[in-house]
Amino acid sequence: MVHQIIKSKYQVFIEALILTFLILLIGFFIGYFVENLRTSEVSENYKIFELSALDLKLQNYYYQIMDNSTCDSAVKQNFIFADEIYKKGLLLQQYEDSNELTQDIVLEKKKYVLLKTELWLNTILLKEKCKEDFHTLVYIYSQEADEYKEAEQGALANILRKIKEERGNELILLPLAGDLDLGIVNMQLDIYNITNYPSIIIDEKIILEGFQSQEDIEKYLD
């Protein structure tokens, strides 16, 4: 009788152990699948920008040969393109915040930053050629920020987003990660003497370093 009780308890323990192991194993595979799905989704979204990069390059060629009669159309298209990239970037940032950055995602991120840099250079060319009266606001931030810097950058990004939403087509907002070791980005940082993150470049003339209030920024936009 005692032997049967001991055997029964041992059997219950083994069954409970096996059940616990199976639950942990299922949880692990579900978590692994969800993580891979999210990572793939981020990577696929970044790859979409490769087509946009080719589009931007062709636009750049056109801006160099066009005459002033097509300025209105070119500027309008440039704003549409900039808004699409910016809104897509907000979505991708949400994905990044909820996933660990893999090497593949970092590579795609670099392509995205290069795309925005090309858009910036295109915008400078348009402003000079068409003498258009709109603002460019380039926000340089750190991809490898510590906890304090990340909070500072998050607060500043929210302020810039609010300014963009309020001003619409008066302003092109371009957030760029400055520490991804990209040649053209490094060149721009040298040209504007950017050594600290976050920094803001307004109309290729005004440089603001560190956190800025909305009032501090907008006084350069009026």
N, C-alpha and C positions, 0 to 999 in steps of 0.2 A: 504493500500500500504506500509506504513512504517512498519507495523507489519510483512508483508511478507518479507521485506528486512532484518529486524532483525532476523527473523526465518531462512532465507537463510544463513546469516552470521554465525549464531549459528550452523547450520547444517554442514557448511563447516569446522568450527572449530572442531566440534566433530569428523568428518570424518578424518581430518588431525591428530588429537590426537590419534585416533584408529590406523591409518596407521603407525604413528611414533612408537606407542607401539608395534605393530606387527613386525616392522622392528627390533626394539631393542630385542624383544623376540627371533626372528629368529637368530639374530646375537649371542645372548647369547648361544642358543642351539648349533649353529655351532661351536662356540668357545669351549664350553664344550665338544662336541664330538671330536674335533680335539685334545684337550688337553688330553682327556682320551685315545685316540688312540696312541698318542705319549708316554704317560706314560706306557701303556700296551706294546708297542714295546720295550721300554727300559727294562722293567721287563722281558719280554720274552727272550731278548738277554742275559741278565744276567743268566737266568735259564739254558741256553744252557751250561754254564760253569760247571754245576753240573756233567755232564757226563765227562767233561774234568778233573775235580777234581778226579774222580774215576780212570781215565786213569793214571793220574800223580801218584796216590798212588800205583798203580800196578807197574809202572815204578820204583818207589823208592824201592819196594821189590826186583825187578829184579836187580837193580844196586848193592844191597847189596850182592847178591849171584853170580853175573856174574864174569867171569875171564877176563883178559886183552885182550883176543882174540876178544872180541865183543865190545871193546871200541870205535872203529871208527863208528860203526853202532849206538851205544848208544848216542854218542856225536852228530852225525848228526841228530838223531831223536829229541834230546833235543833242538837243534837249531830250527828245524822246528816247534816244539811245542811252543817255546818261541816267534818266529816270528808271529805265528798265534794269540797267546794271545795278543801280543803287538799291532798288526794291528786291532784286534777286539776292543781293549781298546781305540784306537784313535777314532773309530766310535762311541763307547758308550759315550765317552767324549763329542762329538758333540751333542748327544741327551741330555745329562745332562745339557749342557750349554744353551739349548733352552727350558728346562723344570724345574719347581720347583721340588726339591727333596722331594718325599713323603716317608713315613716310609717304605713302601714296597720296594721302589727303594734303600733306604739306606741299608736295609737288604740284598738285592741282591748284592749291592756294597761290603758289608762286605765279602760275599762269594767269590766275584771276587778277593778281596785283599788277602784272605786266599789262593786262588788258586795260585796267583803269589808268595806268600811267600813259598808255598810248592815247586814251580818251582825253586825258589832261593836255597832252601835247597838241592833239587835234584842236582842242578848245582854244588854246593859246593862239594857234595859227588862225583860227576863225576870227577871234577877237581883233587881231591885228589887221587882217585882210578886210574885214567887213565893218570895222569900227563900231561894233555892237556894244551896247551899254548893259551888260549883265556881269554878275560877280562869279568868280571861282573861289571856292573855299576847299583847300586840300588839307585833310586831317591826317597827320602822320602819327601813328601809334606803334606800340611795341607788341609783337606777337608773343614774346617770351616775358611778359610782365609778371612781377611778383604780386602777392595778394593786395598790397596797398596800391600799387600802380594800376592794377587791374580795376580796382574800385574807382580810382580817379578817372581812368579812361572811360569806364562805363558811364559815369556821371556826365563827363564832357560829351560823349557820343549822344547821350539823350538830349542835351542842350542843342547840339548841332542838328539833330533830327528835327527838333521843334522849330528851329530857325528855317530849315529847308521846307518844312510843311507850311509854314506861314508865308514864305516868300515865293514858293513855287518856281515859275520860270524866270524869276529874277536872279536865280542863283543855281550853280552847279556844285554839288557837294561830292567830294571824292575822298573817301577814307582809304588810306594806304598803309599797309604794314611796312615799317621802315627797316626792320632787322631780319629780312629774309635773304640777305646777301645777293641782291640782284643788281647787276651792273648799272642799268639805266636809272634805277631808283637811287642807288648810291651816288650817282652823278648829280641827280637833282638835289639830294641832301647836301652835297658839297657846294653846289651853286648857291643854295639858299642858307648855307651855313647852319644846318639843322644838326644839333648834337644831342638834344634831349627829347625824350618822349613823355607825354604827348606834345606835339607842336602843331600850330595851324598856320598855313600860308594863305593869305587873303590877296587875291588879285595879283599874285606874283610880286607883291611889293611889301606887304606887312607880314611880319613874323611874330607870332605870339607863342610863348613857351609855357608849358604847364597848364594847370586848370584855369579856365576863364569863365566868368559868368556870361549869361546871355547879353546883358547890357554892355559888357566890355567888348564883346565881339561885334555886336550890331552897330556900335558907334563908328566902325570902319566900313559899314555897308550902306550908310545913309549919305 
